[in-house]
């Protein structure tokens, strides 16, 4: 199966071209990404100053979970006031790039990860809360722990699509990430269940360290009392739950875990559509084979003479 890239490939390729010494040129491009995210790459002042802006549907929610601080931490002096109509902007001066090729590649990588870094804020906050709750729980037994430690932290909701959201809840022994997703067609629901069953079976067979994956059509218990949950009509809404255990939340692995889990929804629906396209291509190929068999079975020349019941013959005109 294909793993989707975390970075925006178009931004990455454009910056590589400009950073490699290509002649400065005016830029004014709007780039669309997954989940309705939009980038604007332009040179509003001079050809040597590239402005990259991002617009995210749920940016106001992300700011509540520390997105502004995360982005300023990642981009530092490259941060500029956001362009009108966008949420966050960085500017690169081609006349003042890092000296070493490695540093330039790192800058390209970081800028192409603008969407990933913006969406990482609630995950980082939840992982930090997990560490705090884990330290607090270690002071008590399971029976004597305060209610706040037993129940875990608040549910962070990110409404990143029109009718879909990500919910993140930290507890003292895990972090639960729940995706609500819409299945527009019955076949999508069937394919989706098959894919998710493979996630479950893979963990049972060989990948014991993988997160636990659960699927259901009604809201999980972690979302009780959360306002704004999508109405489940005729099984159209599905909830996919990932349970991240302490081994997934170490400082060495958290960045990779955040990157992987962010792309799950796109990965999931991409492979549903790819599977449908593959099956349709097989059906068309099989139909073409049947038509070829029928064409080969047709007589090359029509019979010119036929007989009546009495034995007399007569010719048939073509």
Helices and strands as residue ranges (DSSP letters): H 9-19, E 28-32, G 34-36, E 38-42, E 49-55, H 59-64, H 67-75, G 76-78, E 79-80, E 88-93, H 101-112, H 114-137, H 147-151, E 155-158, E 165-170, E 174-182, H 186-205, E 212-216, G 221-223, E 237-245, G 246-248, H 254-262, H 264-297, E 305-307, E 313-315
